[in-house]
Amino acid sequence: MGRNLIVREPPVSDQLHPLIFAGIGALLVVFVLSAVAAFATSGYADYLLVVVAGFFVVAMTIPWLLWRVWRRYSGERLKSEPLREWSAGECDTWQCRLSAREAAVQTLLPIAAVSFGLTAIAIVMLLVEHNAV
Protein backbone atom coordinates (compact mmCIF):
# COMPACT_ATOMS: atom_id res chain seq x y z
CA MET A 1 0.00 0.00 0.00
CA GLY A 2 1.66 3.12 -1.20
CA ARG A 3 -1.01 5.48 0.00
CA ASN A 4 -1.51 6.52 3.56
CA LEU A 5 -5.15 6.92 4.41
CA ILE A 6 -5.93 9.77 6.70
CA VAL A 7 -9.12 9.34 8.68
CA ARG A 8 -10.65 12.72 9.27
CA GLU A 9 -13.38 13.46 11.71
CA PRO A 10 -16.35 15.30 10.20
CA PRO A 11 -16.55 18.96 11.19
CA VAL A 12 -18.75 19.58 14.22
CA SER A 13 -20.97 22.64 14.51
CA ASP A 14 -23.04 23.74 17.47
CA GLN A 15 -25.40 25.87 15.42
CA LEU A 16 -27.68 25.50 12.45
CA HIS A 17 -26.82 26.89 9.04
CA PRO A 18 -28.44 30.29 8.29
CA LEU A 19 -30.30 28.79 5.33
CA ILE A 20 -32.16 26.51 7.76
CA PHE A 21 -33.46 29.60 9.52
CA ALA A 22 -34.40 31.10 6.15
CA GLY A 23 -36.35 27.91 5.43
CA ILE A 24 -38.19 28.27 8.73
CA GLY A 25 -39.10 31.85 7.80
CA ALA A 26 -40.32 30.79 4.36
CA LEU A 27 -42.46 28.03 5.86
CA LEU A 28 -43.89 30.54 8.32
CA VAL A 29 -44.91 32.78 5.41
CA VAL A 30 -46.60 29.78 3.75
CA PHE A 31 -48.43 29.08 7.03
CA VAL A 32 -49.71 32.64 7.39
CA LEU A 33 -50.79 32.86 3.74
CA SER A 34 -52.60 29.54 4.04
CA ALA A 35 -54.38 30.71 7.17
CA VAL A 36 -55.49 33.89 5.42
CA ALA A 37 -56.67 31.94 2.36
CA ALA A 38 -58.54 29.38 4.45
CA PHE A 39 -60.24 31.60 6.99
CA ALA A 40 -60.62 35.00 5.32
CA THR A 41 -64.30 35.88 5.37
CA SER A 42 -66.18 39.03 6.08
CA GLY A 43 -66.54 40.22 9.63
CA TYR A 44 -64.35 39.59 12.64
CA ALA A 45 -62.33 36.79 11.05
CA ASP A 46 -60.32 39.27 8.97
CA TYR A 47 -59.47 41.28 12.06
CA LEU A 48 -58.37 38.16 13.93
CA LEU A 49 -56.27 36.99 10.99
CA VAL A 50 -54.41 40.30 10.99
CA VAL A 51 -53.76 39.93 14.72
CA VAL A 52 -52.51 36.34 14.33
CA ALA A 53 -50.33 37.27 11.34
CA GLY A 54 -48.90 40.17 13.35
CA PHE A 55 -48.18 37.80 16.21
CA PHE A 56 -46.22 35.49 13.91
CA VAL A 57 -44.29 38.41 12.43
CA VAL A 58 -43.32 39.61 15.90
CA ALA A 59 -42.52 36.07 17.06
CA MET A 60 -40.06 35.66 14.19
CA THR A 61 -38.68 39.20 14.09
CA ILE A 62 -37.59 39.48 17.74
CA PRO A 63 -35.28 36.41 17.72
CA TRP A 64 -33.92 37.45 14.33
CA LEU A 65 -33.10 40.95 15.60
CA LEU A 66 -31.49 39.56 18.75
CA TRP A 67 -29.36 37.25 16.62
CA ARG A 68 -28.30 40.15 14.38
CA VAL A 69 -27.32 42.30 17.38
CA TRP A 70 -25.40 39.41 18.95
CA ARG A 71 -23.57 38.74 15.70
CA ARG A 72 -22.58 42.36 15.31
CA TYR A 73 -21.36 43.02 18.85
CA SER A 74 -20.08 39.64 20.04
CA GLY A 75 -16.82 39.89 18.17
CA GLU A 76 -17.46 36.52 16.58
CA ARG A 77 -17.91 36.42 12.87
CA LEU A 78 -19.75 33.49 11.45
CA LYS A 79 -18.03 31.59 8.73
CA SER A 80 -19.93 31.71 5.50
CA GLU A 81 -19.72 27.96 5.10
CA PRO A 82 -21.72 26.55 2.17
CA LEU A 83 -24.74 24.47 3.08
CA ARG A 84 -23.27 21.41 1.37
CA GLU A 85 -20.16 21.50 3.55
CA TRP A 86 -22.19 22.13 6.70
CA SER A 87 -24.54 19.27 5.96
CA ALA A 88 -21.63 16.86 5.52
CA GLY A 89 -20.60 17.42 9.14
CA GLU A 90 -22.23 16.89 12.48
CA CYS A 91 -24.32 19.13 14.70
CA ASP A 92 -23.75 19.08 18.43
CA THR A 93 -26.94 19.61 20.43
CA TRP A 94 -27.37 19.65 24.18
CA GLN A 95 -28.83 16.15 24.05
CA CYS A 96 -26.56 14.34 21.61
CA ARG A 97 -24.51 14.70 18.45
CA LEU A 98 -26.45 14.27 15.20
CA SER A 99 -25.50 14.41 11.60
CA ALA A 100 -26.12 17.91 10.30
CA ARG A 101 -28.66 16.65 7.76
CA GLU A 102 -30.64 14.91 10.47
CA ALA A 103 -30.57 18.04 12.64
CA ALA A 104 -31.86 20.11 9.71
CA VAL A 105 -34.67 17.66 8.99
CA GLN A 106 -35.69 17.48 12.64
CA THR A 107 -35.74 21.26 12.81
CA LEU A 108 -37.71 21.85 9.60
CA LEU A 109 -40.13 18.93 9.82
CA PRO A 110 -42.61 20.29 12.42
CA ILE A 111 -43.13 23.69 10.79
CA ALA A 112 -43.23 22.09 7.33
CA ALA A 113 -45.91 19.62 8.43
CA VAL A 114 -48.06 22.37 9.91
CA SER A 115 -47.57 24.70 6.92
CA PHE A 116 -48.33 22.12 4.26
CA GLY A 117 -51.18 20.64 6.31
CA LEU A 118 -52.86 24.02 6.61
CA THR A 119 -52.27 24.61 2.89
CA ALA A 120 -54.09 21.35 2.13
CA ILE A 121 -56.94 22.34 4.46
CA ALA A 122 -57.16 25.75 2.76
CA ILE A 123 -57.33 24.14 -0.69
CA VAL A 124 -60.09 21.76 0.40
CA MET A 125 -62.04 24.59 2.07
CA LEU A 126 -61.81 26.74 -1.05
CA LEU A 127 -62.91 23.86 -3.28
CA VAL A 128 -65.90 23.11 -1.03
CA GLU A 129 -66.79 26.80 -0.81
CA HIS A 130 -66.93 27.11 -4.60
CA ASN A 131 -68.84 23.80 -5.00
CA ALA A 132 -65.97 22.22 -6.94
CA VAL A 133 -66.12 19.03 -4.89
Backbone bond lengths (Angstrom), bond angles and torsions (degrees), N, CA, C in turn:
res aa  C-N    CA-C-N  psi(-1)  N-CA   C-N-CA  omega(-1)  CA-C   N-CA-C  phi
1 M - - - 1.444 - - 1.513 108.90 -
2 G 1.300 115.17 112.74 1.441 119.32 -178.35 1.524 113.10 -89.50
3 R 1.301 115.68 -12.95 1.466 118.14 -177.70 1.523 110.14 -104.56
4 N 1.291 114.82 137.47 1.455 120.02 174.09 1.517 108.31 -94.74
5 L 1.289 116.44 123.08 1.456 120.65 178.40 1.519 109.39 -87.08
6 I 1.290 114.38 130.05 1.456 119.98 178.88 1.523 107.22 -107.13
7 V 1.297 116.36 117.98 1.455 121.25 178.13 1.523 107.48 -87.00
8 R 1.302 114.64 119.87 1.466 119.38 -178.70 1.520 109.20 -111.87
9 E 1.291 113.92 137.60 1.457 119.64 176.03 1.530 108.24 -75.95
10 P 1.330 117.43 141.85 1.462 118.44 177.32 1.525 110.12 -66.63
11 P 1.329 117.38 147.82 1.460 119.29 179.44 1.524 110.77 -62.99
12 V 1.315 115.84 142.64 1.460 121.55 -178.09 1.525 108.42 -112.39
13 S 1.320 115.50 130.93 1.458 121.18 177.96 1.517 108.40 -121.03
14 D 1.313 116.32 147.85 1.459 119.49 176.72 1.526 111.87 -106.95
15 Q 1.321 115.87 15.07 1.463 119.63 179.01 1.516 109.56 -143.21
16 L 1.322 114.86 159.04 1.452 120.26 178.58 1.523 110.12 -80.61
17 H 1.304 115.77 157.33 1.456 121.63 177.66 1.531 108.50 -70.60
18 P 1.328 119.48 144.93 1.467 120.93 179.67 1.522 114.28 -58.20
19 L 1.323 118.43 -27.72 1.466 119.45 178.11 1.525 112.16 -69.14
20 I 1.327 118.06 -23.85 1.458 120.81 174.88 1.523 109.05 -67.01
21 F 1.317 116.46 -41.61 1.462 119.84 177.20 1.525 111.21 -66.80
22 A 1.322 116.98 -35.79 1.465 119.96 175.72 1.529 110.41 -64.20
23 G 1.331 116.72 -37.44 1.457 120.34 176.23 1.514 112.18 -64.71
24 I 1.327 117.07 -38.63 1.461 120.64 176.34 1.524 109.99 -62.82
25 G 1.322 117.04 -42.85 1.467 120.27 177.73 1.515 112.49 -63.15
26 A 1.330 117.05 -41.07 1.469 120.40 178.82 1.523 110.96 -65.61
27 L 1.324 117.24 -40.38 1.462 119.72 177.52 1.522 111.64 -67.42
28 L 1.321 117.32 -31.67 1.457 120.09 175.56 1.523 110.73 -66.21
29 V 1.325 117.26 -39.65 1.465 120.63 176.77 1.527 110.47 -62.71
30 V 1.340 117.09 -41.85 1.464 120.92 177.04 1.524 110.16 -61.08
31 F 1.334 116.91 -41.27 1.465 121.12 179.18 1.524 111.44 -61.98
32 V 1.320 117.06 -47.41 1.468 120.29 -178.28 1.529 110.79 -66.02
33 L 1.331 117.63 -42.25 1.466 119.92 178.40 1.523 111.76 -64.85
34 S 1.318 117.34 -36.53 1.462 120.33 177.02 1.521 111.03 -67.48
35 A 1.317 117.07 -39.19 1.459 120.12 177.96 1.520 110.83 -64.01
36 V 1.317 116.81 -41.52 1.462 120.27 178.48 1.526 110.00 -65.65
37 A 1.319 118.13 -42.79 1.462 120.92 -179.85 1.517 111.79 -66.27
38 A 1.325 117.54 -35.85 1.456 120.61 -175.85 1.521 112.63 -78.60
39 F 1.308 116.84 -38.48 1.467 119.42 -169.33 1.513 114.59 -114.72
40 A 1.324 118.57 7.21 1.461 120.46 -179.57 1.525 109.44 -76.25
41 T 1.297 115.15 111.80 1.467 122.69 174.88 1.509 107.12 -135.29
42 S 1.280 116.32 -177.80 1.465 118.17 177.37 1.525 109.26 -82.06
43 G 1.296 115.47 152.75 1.461 119.65 176.73 1.506 112.60 105.13
44 Y 1.340 114.63 -144.23 1.460 120.58 -174.25 1.528 113.23 -76.23
45 A 1.293 118.29 -16.81 1.467 119.94 -178.64 1.525 111.27 -63.55
46 D 1.322 117.28 -38.36 1.465 119.76 178.45 1.522 111.44 -62.72
47 Y 1.315 115.51 -42.88 1.461 120.55 178.73 1.524 110.54 -61.46
48 L 1.323 116.83 -45.08 1.460 120.38 -179.56 1.522 111.74 -67.02
49 L 1.325 117.40 -35.36 1.463 119.80 177.12 1.520 111.58 -64.55
50 V 1.322 117.37 -37.49 1.461 120.55 176.95 1.527 110.08 -65.29
51 V 1.320 116.99 -40.14 1.463 120.55 178.75 1.527 110.75 -65.05
52 V 1.328 117.17 -44.82 1.466 120.63 179.92 1.526 110.75 -65.79
53 A 1.332 117.41 -42.78 1.464 120.12 177.64 1.527 110.68 -62.22
54 G 1.331 116.94 -40.47 1.462 120.13 176.51 1.514 111.86 -63.22
55 F 1.328 116.31 -38.24 1.462 120.00 176.88 1.525 110.79 -61.03
56 F 1.322 117.75 -44.90 1.458 120.65 179.64 1.526 111.38 -65.63
57 V 1.301 117.28 -37.75 1.471 120.09 178.29 1.531 109.89 -63.47
58 V 1.320 116.54 -45.06 1.464 119.95 179.08 1.527 110.72 -66.24
59 A 1.346 116.44 -40.83 1.466 120.22 -178.75 1.525 111.98 -64.29
60 M 1.307 118.33 -27.05 1.461 120.47 177.66 1.533 112.11 -93.00
61 T 1.306 117.36 -30.59 1.461 120.76 -175.87 1.528 112.21 -73.24
62 I 1.319 118.22 -40.69 1.468 120.54 -177.08 1.528 111.59 -62.15
63 P 1.347 120.41 -50.45 1.482 117.57 177.00 1.523 113.02 -62.78
64 W 1.326 117.40 -34.79 1.454 119.91 179.10 1.531 110.62 -64.62
65 L 1.335 116.83 -43.72 1.464 119.95 178.74 1.530 111.56 -65.58
66 L 1.322 116.98 -40.45 1.464 119.53 177.16 1.527 111.41 -62.30
67 W 1.328 116.59 -39.61 1.457 120.25 177.63 1.518 111.03 -64.23
68 R 1.339 116.51 -42.16 1.476 119.98 179.81 1.528 111.28 -64.17
69 V 1.335 117.76 -41.15 1.464 120.77 179.06 1.530 109.69 -66.40
70 W 1.331 117.32 -43.21 1.458 120.13 178.34 1.521 111.11 -60.47
71 R 1.316 116.47 -43.24 1.460 120.40 -178.20 1.522 111.54 -64.65
72 R 1.325 116.24 -36.23 1.455 119.10 -178.13 1.524 112.06 -73.81
73 Y 1.330 118.04 -40.52 1.455 120.41 -171.12 1.523 114.56 -105.13
74 S 1.300 119.53 0.68 1.463 120.28 -178.29 1.521 112.26 -82.79
75 G 1.298 117.33 -16.77 1.452 119.94 -177.36 1.514 112.29 87.44
76 E 1.324 116.52 -13.67 1.459 119.95 177.31 1.516 109.23 -90.44
77 R 1.272 115.40 135.07 1.461 120.79 175.24 1.509 107.78 -111.21
78 L 1.294 115.25 128.33 1.456 119.12 -179.79 1.512 110.20 -74.18
79 K 1.312 115.00 138.64 1.446 119.39 175.67 1.518 108.05 -71.73
80 S 1.307 115.77 137.65 1.460 118.93 176.46 1.526 108.27 -87.42
81 E 1.317 114.73 69.89 1.449 121.79 -178.20 1.527 109.03 -79.67
82 P 1.306 118.81 132.53 1.474 119.91 177.70 1.526 111.29 -61.62
83 L 1.315 115.16 151.44 1.457 121.05 -178.21 1.524 110.93 -60.39
84 R 1.297 117.60 -36.96 1.472 120.87 -179.17 1.530 111.16 -62.83
85 E 1.316 116.67 -41.97 1.466 119.45 178.60 1.519 111.04 -69.61
86 W 1.338 116.81 -40.06 1.463 120.03 178.67 1.521 110.91 -62.93
87 S 1.324 116.13 -42.63 1.463 119.22 -176.44 1.527 112.81 -71.51
88 A 1.321 117.91 -16.45 1.461 120.28 176.81 1.528 111.87 -79.27
89 G 1.322 117.18 -13.61 1.457 120.91 -177.90 1.513 112.70 -94.60
90 E 1.317 114.35 -154.79 1.448 122.00 179.52 1.514 109.45 -123.57
91 C 1.323 115.31 156.49 1.464 121.67 179.09 1.522 107.96 -120.00
92 D 1.306 115.82 124.79 1.456 121.80 -177.15 1.522 108.63 -94.31
93 T 1.322 116.88 115.30 1.458 121.57 177.86 1.521 108.22 -105.36
94 W 1.298 117.02 176.27 1.461 119.02 -179.40 1.518 111.43 -75.62
95 Q 1.330 117.32 -15.16 1.460 119.95 178.72 1.523 111.95 -93.83
96 C 1.315 116.77 -46.25 1.465 120.47 -176.39 1.527 108.69 -162.05
97 R 1.307 115.21 -179.99 1.457 121.25 176.92 1.525 107.83 -104.95
98 L 1.332 115.91 124.65 1.458 122.88 -179.50 1.512 109.51 -115.66
99 S 1.315 115.32 162.22 1.458 117.07 168.74 1.526 107.12 -68.53
100 A 1.300 116.65 150.60 1.466 120.18 -175.99 1.525 110.98 -63.45
101 R 1.320 117.38 -36.06 1.467 120.28 178.15 1.521 110.90 -63.23
102 E 1.318 116.32 -43.27 1.459 120.16 179.19 1.527 111.06 -64.78
103 A 1.317 117.34 -39.39 1.461 120.29 177.57 1.527 111.14 -63.79
104 A 1.334 116.73 -39.59 1.463 120.29 178.59 1.522 110.98 -65.87
105 V 1.325 117.20 -42.67 1.465 120.27 179.56 1.522 110.49 -65.22
106 Q 1.319 117.45 -43.53 1.455 120.18 -179.94 1.527 112.10 -66.72
107 T 1.302 117.19 -26.46 1.463 120.41 177.58 1.523 111.42 -79.30
108 L 1.329 117.47 -41.68 1.463 121.23 -175.78 1.526 114.11 -83.40
109 L 1.320 117.84 -23.93 1.460 120.81 -173.07 1.529 114.35 -60.90
110 P 1.330 121.58 -45.92 1.470 119.25 -178.40 1.529 113.60 -62.47
111 I 1.324 117.87 -46.96 1.460 119.78 -178.59 1.525 110.78 -70.35
112 A 1.325 117.66 -31.78 1.465 120.39 176.72 1.518 110.72 -67.73
113 A 1.320 117.70 -41.81 1.464 120.92 178.97 1.527 111.04 -62.61
114 V 1.308 116.71 -43.60 1.468 119.86 -179.93 1.528 110.25 -68.18
115 S 1.315 118.07 -43.22 1.466 121.08 -178.37 1.519 111.80 -63.85
116 F 1.322 116.75 -48.99 1.457 119.63 -178.16 1.524 111.76 -72.78
117 G 1.329 117.28 -30.76 1.465 119.88 174.90 1.513 111.70 -65.01
118 L 1.327 117.04 -43.95 1.461 119.82 178.13 1.519 110.92 -68.65
119 T 1.320 118.11 -32.46 1.463 120.50 175.26 1.525 110.50 -63.30
120 A 1.329 116.93 -42.46 1.468 120.44 177.56 1.525 111.06 -64.07
121 I 1.325 116.99 -41.61 1.469 120.48 177.46 1.518 110.29 -62.83
122 A 1.335 117.45 -41.73 1.465 120.77 179.50 1.521 111.25 -63.44
123 I 1.325 117.22 -40.42 1.474 120.24 178.91 1.519 110.45 -64.16
124 V 1.329 117.24 -44.71 1.466 120.21 179.31 1.525 110.63 -64.37
125 M 1.328 117.43 -42.14 1.472 119.79 179.49 1.521 111.51 -63.05
126 L 1.334 117.72 -40.15 1.447 120.43 178.92 1.533 111.55 -68.37
127 L 1.323 116.86 -38.23 1.473 119.55 177.21 1.526 111.12 -65.66
128 V 1.316 117.80 -41.38 1.466 120.66 178.55 1.518 110.93 -67.87
129 E 1.335 116.91 -38.73 1.461 120.82 -179.76 1.524 111.54 -62.67
130 H 1.321 117.29 -36.23 1.462 121.27 -177.77 1.519 111.76 -96.65
131 N 1.342 117.51 16.24 1.467 123.55 176.97 1.520 112.97 55.55
132 A 1.324 116.85 35.46 1.471 120.57 178.63 1.524 111.46 -87.54
133 V 1.320 116.36 -14.24 1.466 119.93 -179.22 1.502 109.54 -114.09
